[in-house]
Amino acid sequence: PDVHPGNCWAFKGSQGHLVIRLSMKIYPTAFTLEHIPKTLSPTGTITSAPRKFLVYGLDDEYQESGTLLGAYEYDQEGEPLQMFPVMV
């Protein structure tokens, strides 16, 4: 609901997976990823921000593999909210 520390989808370890189920089929054109800015971080760093990530499109939540929509890298020196266009 906001960008304050602790209000997020935290992952344990260096890798994680997230599946978002939508109410209808869509054809995305871009994705956004938001992380708190360094100025709001208690340590002054955002090393917990995702760095490299992949986005796949799935027909349903049980599908083992999907269509790769893009490979991206979050810029920790950039804006907190970053947009990534679909590459396929």
C-alpha positions, 0 to 999 in steps of 0.5 A, spaced: 500 500 500 505 504 500 513 505 500 515 505 507 520 499 509 517 493 511 510 494 506 513 489 501 513 482 498 519 480 501 523 474 499 528 470 503 535 469 500 537 471 494 532 468 489 524 468 489 518 467 485 512 471 485 506 469 481 500 474 480 493 471 478 489 476 474 482 476 473 482 476 465 487 474 460 491 481 458 497 482 453 502 487 457 506 492 454 510 494 460 512 492 467 513 497 473 517 495 479 518 499 485 523 499 491 524 504 497 529 510 495 535 510 499 533 516 503 527 512 506 532 506 508 534 505 515 541 503 513 541 508 507 542 503 502 537 498 498 541 492 497 535 488 498 532 491 492 531 486 486 537 486 481 536 482 475 529 479 474 525 475 469 518 476 467 514 470 464 507 470 462 503 464 464 496 461 461 495 459 468 498 458 475 500 451 474 504 452 468 511 449 469 514 454 464 511 460 460 513 465 455 519 469 457 516 477 456 523 480 458 529 480 462 531 486 466 535 489 471 533 494 477 537 500 477 539 502 484 541 508 483 535 510 479 528 512 481 524 508 486 519 506 481 522 504 474 518 501 468 520 496 463 517 494 457 515 487 454 521 485 450 517 480 446 
